[in-house]
Structure formats: structure tokens, C-alpha cells
Amino acid sequence: MAKSENQKIKLLKIYDILRTESDKDHQIDTNTLLERLREIGIRCERKALKSDIDLLKAYGYKVRATRSRQNTYYLETRDLSLPAIRFLLDATQSAAFLSKTQTTQIVSDIAMLAGTNKAEVLHANVLCFDKIKHSNDEVLQIIVQLDRAIEHRQKVSFEYHLLGVNGKSKPKTENGQIKKYNVEPLAMAYHGGYYYLIAFYEKYRDVASYRIDRMREVKVEKESFPPNRYEAQFKNGELKNSMNAFGMWVGKTERVTMRLLNEHAGDIFDKFGEATKLYPDGDGKFFVMVEVNPQDPVFLGWCMSYGDELEILSPRGLQETLLERAEQIRAMYSDSIK
């Protein structure tokens, strides 16, 4: 780049150096700043540097100066605060749908938002407690494709892969052939460490959810699709409600009434939110009404995990389902414990 062209971007380079290399604890003095500019081929005099800093401040950039024989400068505020950057780092580490390679790269990029000095500290203090990471390195590219398909209302085709008992990924099959899904994408949602595609599957005339890290051979088709009633329901929040506290089990929800011991009140607030109404029911118990999909296997397992400390009061069909599950488990063990 010619020197004259370098001079044209001098202000940008001054700001970039301050953004990446300075903070309140790591201020850059005049000599260092001038030397950093010279390294990238930009000439600057001391008086001109002061004028450039004043110009940045005049346009709203929070550059702070400490006056002394050797003035020092630092960027006081950034696009994101340190707590916000910390949250993004932790969220990235906990995202199971990202591979280890993608996680490492994204963590590095996010940390740099705080500047090189703070980035090193943030890196050192980011802990990941054995979070399972998946091996699909194409997840981020797939998300870009799905975003485009949703925006332009284009159908998407893909294979859906699951891990076999040997730990290797294999596509779902139908009649001995790899099953090809062709769906109308409605939205994407993050839940429980995984990213999901919510889509209308015309074959079953219903909405379904698909874990994006399990999708392979994703292709945005040329075929577009018109608005449908499911899309309107999604915008009104109906589908959002069916993506309940127990996962992305998309389906019709129903009001379920449960009775639990008082000691489990915190569990209910954690699962359904602190605005959930609990009603005292005597004998150290309370009852609560929640909207869930009673066919959701994750919800059924959650209910059974409480044993006799959680009782379903309604609907009757859910009582029968849980009783049937309990009898199946009892039958499985009855011979071995005689």
C-alpha cells in the first residue's frame, strides 16, 4: 500500500491500535503509539497525533488521555462490556452442537473483542466442565444456509444422521435407502445446548424439529413455498410454547396438574419459571398446573424420577401412560430379583 494511501487510513489505524491493545490497565504512551504507526507505514508527528485523538473523541469514541511528559491513551468503552463478553464465552463453551475446532475459534474471536490484553486473561479463566462436543464441523455453514432458506422461503433437503452402537455416524434409512428429508424451514431455536431447525414436513402434514448438528448433505432447494398456518402459529407463539422446558419435542401441549412435596418447589420454579403459581395442598404438599406435551418422553422420564413424591392429578391419560411405563419396568426386573 502506498504511503499516501496509508495516511488516508491513519485515523482508522489509531483507533484499531487503541481498540486491540489498550484498556485502563494497559495504556499506550505517545512514543509507543507513534512507533506502532511507523511499523505499518504511517508517518505521524506528536502534535498531529494529539489532533487525531481529539478528532476521534469529537466523533464520540471514548478515548481517554492521561497528561504527563509522556501522554498515555486508552479506549474506555467497547462495543461489548466485559461481563457480556464473558457470557458469550461461557455460552460458546456450553454449546454442545459446536465441534471442538469451532469452539476454539469462536472463543478466540470473542475474547479479542476485549482487546489483546484482556483476551489473554479471559482465555485463562474460561472453564469447560467436560461439556460434550460433537464432531460435525459443518454446523456453522449449515446455519448460514438455513438462514438464507428461511429468509427467501426456500425448501431445504438433507440427510439426518444418528450415532450407532459403534459410535459412528450413520444416516437414517427408509426401505433400505438413505432417507432424504425435504422440508419448509420456519425458524431456528437454541435449546439445552443444541441448535434446532423448526420446519413443516409435508409428508406428515405437521411441524417437526431437527438437531442441526445431525443434519448432513444440506441443500437449499430452488423450490419456494407459500406461507402456511404453522408459520402464523409460530409468530403468535404457539409453537414457542410447545418447545417446552423438556426439550424441542414439538407437539400439542396440554394442561397438566401435579402434586409434589414442598421441598420440590425450587425444582418447579427452575423448570417452568419463577412466575409459575404454586398452590398449597396440605400435608407438606402443593399442586401446580403447567402446559406441557404429555407425550414427550423426556417429560415422562422427569415425572418418574420423583417416584411417589410427584403425583399426576390430571389428565387421566397421562396417569395411565405413567402406570403403563412403571409396569413395564417392573416386569423387566421381576424375574431377576426373585
C-alpha positions in Angstrom: 0.0 0.0 0.0 1.4 3.4 -1.0 2.3 5.9 1.8 -0.3 8.4 0.7 -2.9 5.7 0.9 -1.7 4.7 4.4 -2.1 8.3 5.5 -5.7 8.3 4.4 -6.5 5.5 6.9 -4.4 6.9 9.8 -7.4 7.6 12.0 -8.7 4.1 11.5 -5.4 2.6 12.4 -5.0 4.7 15.5 -8.5 3.6 16.7 -7.7 0.0 15.8 -4.5 0.0 17.8 -6.3 1.5 20.8 -9.1 -1.0 20.4 -6.9 -4.1 20.3 -4.0 -3.1 22.6 -5.2 -0.7 25.2 -7.5 -0.6 28.2 -7.5 1.3 31.6 -4.8 -1.1 32.9 -2.7 -1.1 29.8 -2.4 2.5 28.5 -0.3 3.2 25.4 2.1 6.1 25.6 2.8 8.6 22.7 6.1 7.0 21.7 4.7 3.5 21.5 1.7 4.7 19.5 3.8 6.6 17.0 6.1 3.5 16.7 3.2 1.2 16.1 2.0 3.6 13.3 5.5 3.6 11.8 5.6 -0.2 11.7 2.6 -0.2 9.4 4.0 2.6 7.2 2.1 5.6 8.6 4.0 8.8 9.4 2.7 10.9 12.3 4.0 13.8 14.3 3.3 14.3 18.0 1.1 17.3 17.5 -0.8 15.6 14.7 -1.4 12.6 16.9 -3.0 14.8 19.6 -5.2 16.4 16.9 -6.1 12.9 15.6 -7.1 11.7 19.2 -9.2 14.9 19.7 -10.9 14.2 16.4 -11.8 10.6 17.4 -13.2 12.0 20.7 -15.2 14.6 18.9 -16.9 11.9 16.9 -17.9 10.0 20.1 -15.1 7.5 20.5 -14.3 7.1 24.2 -10.6 7.7 24.1 -9.1 8.7 27.4 -5.8 10.6 27.8 -3.6 10.9 30.8 -1.5 14.1 30.6 2.2 13.9 31.6 5.6 14.3 30.0 4.7 11.1 28.0 1.0 11.2 27.4 -0.8 7.9 27.6 -4.1 6.8 25.9 -6.6 4.0 26.1 -10.1 3.1 24.8 -12.5 3.4 27.7 -15.6 1.7 26.3 -16.1 -1.1 23.8 -19.0 -2.5 21.7 -19.5 -5.1 24.4 -18.8 -4.9 28.1 -16.5 -7.5 29.8 -19.5 -9.2 31.5 -21.2 -9.5 28.1 -18.1 -11.0 26.6 -17.7 -13.4 29.5 -21.3 -14.5 29.0 -20.7 -15.1 25.3 -17.5 -17.1 26.1 -19.4 -19.3 28.6 -22.3 -19.8 26.2 -20.0 -20.9 23.4 -18.2 -23.4 25.7 -21.6 -24.9 26.8 -22.9 -25.2 23.2 -22.8 -28.9 22.6 -23.7 -28.5 18.9 -20.3 -26.9 18.2 -17.3 -29.0 17.5 -14.1 -28.6 19.5 -12.5 -26.9 16.5 -15.3 -24.4 16.1 -15.5 -23.7 19.8 -11.8 -22.9 20.0 -12.0 -20.5 17.1 -15.2 -18.7 18.3 -13.8 -18.4 21.8 -10.7 -16.8 20.4 -12.7 -14.4 18.3 -15.0 -13.4 21.2 -12.1 -12.9 23.6 -10.4 -10.5 21.2 -13.4 -8.2 21.5 -12.0 -7.2 24.8 -8.5 -6.4 23.3 -5.3 -8.4 23.3 -4.5 -7.8 27.0 -7.9 -8.8 28.4 -8.2 -11.6 25.9 -5.3 -13.5 27.5 -6.9 -13.2 30.9 -10.3 -14.2 29.6 -8.8 -17.3 27.9 -7.1 -18.3 31.0 -10.3 -18.1 33.1 -12.7 -19.8 30.8 -13.5 -23.3 32.2 -15.5 -26.0 30.5 -16.7 -28.8 32.8 -16.4 -31.8 30.5 -19.1 -30.5 28.1 -19.7 -33.0 25.3 -18.8 -31.6 21.9 -20.0 -33.1 18.6 -17.9 -33.8 15.6 -19.9 -32.0 12.8 -17.5 -29.2 11.7 -20.1 -28.0 9.1 -22.6 -26.8 11.7 -21.9 -23.0 11.2 -22.0 -23.3 7.4 -25.3 -25.2 7.7 -26.8 -22.4 9.9 -25.8 -19.9 7.2 -27.6 -22.0 4.6 -30.7 -22.4 6.8 -30.8 -18.6 7.5 -30.8 -18.0 3.7 -33.5 -20.6 3.1 -35.8 -19.1 5.8 -35.3 -15.6 4.6 -36.1 -16.5 1.0 -38.7 -19.1 1.8 -37.0 -21.9 0.0 -37.3 -25.6 0.8 -34.3 -27.4 2.3 -33.3 -31.1 1.8 -30.9 -33.0 4.0 -29.9 -36.4 5.5 -30.4 -37.0 9.2 -27.5 -38.8 10.9 -27.5 -40.7 14.2 -24.7 -42.4 16.1 -24.8 -46.2 16.1 -23.6 -48.5 18.8 -20.1 -48.3 17.4 -20.1 -44.6 18.0 -20.0 -43.8 14.2 -22.5 -41.5 12.4 -24.9 -43.2 10.0 -27.9 -41.8 8.1 -31.4 -42.7 8.8 -32.8 -45.1 6.2 -36.2 -45.9 4.7 -36.9 -49.1 2.8 -33.2 -49.8 2.7 -32.3 -46.4 1.2 -30.9 -43.3 2.8 -33.8 -41.2 3.8 -33.9 -37.7 2.2 -35.8 -35.0 4.1 -37.4 -32.2 2.2 -38.9 -29.5 4.5 -40.2 -26.0 4.7 -37.9 -24.2 7.2 -39.7 -21.9 9.6 -37.1 -20.9 12.3 -34.1 -22.0 14.2 -34.0 -22.3 18.0 -31.3 -22.9 20.6 -32.3 -25.2 23.5 -30.4 -27.2 26.0 -27.0 -26.8 24.3 -28.3 -27.7 20.9 -29.5 -25.8 17.8 -32.6 -26.9 16.1 -34.4 -26.3 12.8 -38.1 -26.0 13.2 -39.8 -26.9 9.9 -43.0 -28.1 8.3 -42.7 -31.6 6.9 -45.2 -32.0 4.2 -45.1 -35.8 4.2 -46.7 -35.9 7.7 -48.5 -32.5 7.3 -47.0 -31.4 10.6 -44.2 -29.4 12.2 -41.1 -31.2 13.4 -37.7 -30.2 15.0 -34.3 -31.4 13.8 -31.0 -31.1 15.6 -28.7 -29.1 13.2 -25.6 -31.0 14.3 -27.2 -34.2 13.0 -28.0 -32.8 9.6 -25.8 -33.7 6.6 -25.8 -33.0 2.9 -27.8 -29.9 3.4 -29.1 -28.2 0.3 -31.2 -25.1 -0.2 -33.6 -26.0 -3.0 -34.7 -23.7 -5.8 -38.3 -24.6 -4.9 -40.0 -21.9 -2.8 -43.0 -22.4 -0.5 -46.0 -20.1 0.3 -47.0 -19.0 3.8 -48.7 -21.7 5.8 -50.8 -21.8 9.0 -47.9 -23.2 11.1 -45.8 -20.1 10.2 -48.6 -17.9 11.6 -48.8 -20.0 14.7 -45.1 -19.7 15.2 -45.3 -15.9 15.0 -48.1 -16.0 17.6 -46.0 -18.0 20.0 -47.9 -21.3 19.8 -45.0 -23.3 18.6 -42.8 -21.5 21.0 -44.9 -22.8 23.9 -44.7 -26.4 22.6 -40.9 -26.1 22.8 -41.2 -26.5 26.5 -38.9 -26.9 29.4 -38.2 -30.5 28.5 -36.7 -30.0 25.1 -37.6 -29.5 21.5 -40.4 -32.0 21.4 -42.7 -30.1 19.1 -46.3 -31.1 19.5 -49.7 -30.2 21.1 -49.5 -29.1 24.7 -52.0 -29.8 27.4 -52.6 -28.5 30.9 -51.2 -31.0 33.4 -51.9 -30.8 37.1 -49.3 -32.2 39.5 -49.0 -32.6 43.3 -45.5 -32.6 44.8 -43.8 -32.3 48.2 -43.0 -28.7 49.3 -39.3 -29.4 49.1 -39.5 -29.6 45.3 -40.9 -26.1 44.9 -37.5 -24.9 43.7 -37.4 -27.6 41.0 -40.7 -26.3 39.6 -39.5 -22.7 39.5 -36.2 -23.8 37.9 -38.1 -25.8 35.2 -41.1 -23.6 34.5 -40.0 -20.1 35.6 -40.4 -18.1 38.7 -43.8 -16.7 37.7 -45.3 -20.2 38.0 -48.2 -20.3 40.5 -47.9 -22.9 43.3 -51.0 -23.7 45.5 -50.7 -25.2 49.0 -52.4 -28.6 49.3 -51.9 -29.6 52.9 -49.6 -32.3 54.3 -46.5 -30.5 53.2 -47.5 -30.6 49.6 -48.5 -28.2 46.8 -50.1 -28.6 43.4 -49.3 -26.8 40.2 -50.7 -26.6 36.7 -48.3 -26.4 33.7 -48.5 -26.5 29.9 -46.5 -29.4 28.5 -46.8 -32.1 25.9 -47.9 -35.2 27.9 -46.5 -37.5 25.2 -43.0 -36.1 25.5 -40.7 -39.0 26.6 -38.4 -36.5 28.4 -41.3 -35.2 30.4 -42.5 -38.7 31.3 -39.0 -39.6 32.5 -38.8 -36.4 34.6 -42.1 -37.3 36.3 -40.9 -40.9 37.1 -37.7 -39.6 38.5 -39.6 -38.3 41.5 -41.1 -41.7 42.4 -44.0 -41.3 44.7 -43.1 -37.7 45.5 -44.8 -36.4 42.3 -48.5 -37.3 41.6 -50.3 -36.5 38.3 -53.8 -35.4 39.1 -54.9 -34.8 35.5 -55.2 -35.6 32.7 -56.2 -39.3 33.2 -54.5 -40.4 30.0 -51.1 -39.2 31.4 -51.8 -41.2 34.6 -52.4 -44.3 32.5 -49.3 -43.8 30.5 -47.1 -43.4 33.6 -48.7 -46.5 35.2 -48.0 -48.5 32.0 -44.4 -47.4 32.0 -44.0 -48.4 35.6 -45.5 -51.8 35.0 -43.1 -52.3 32.0 -40.1 -51.5 34.2 -41.4 -53.8 37.0 -41.9 -56.7 34.6 -38.4 -56.2 33.2 -36.8 -56.7 36.6 -39.3 -59.1 38.3 -37.6 -62.3 37.1 -34.1 -61.2 38.1 -34.9 -60.2 41.6 -36.9 -63.3 42.6 
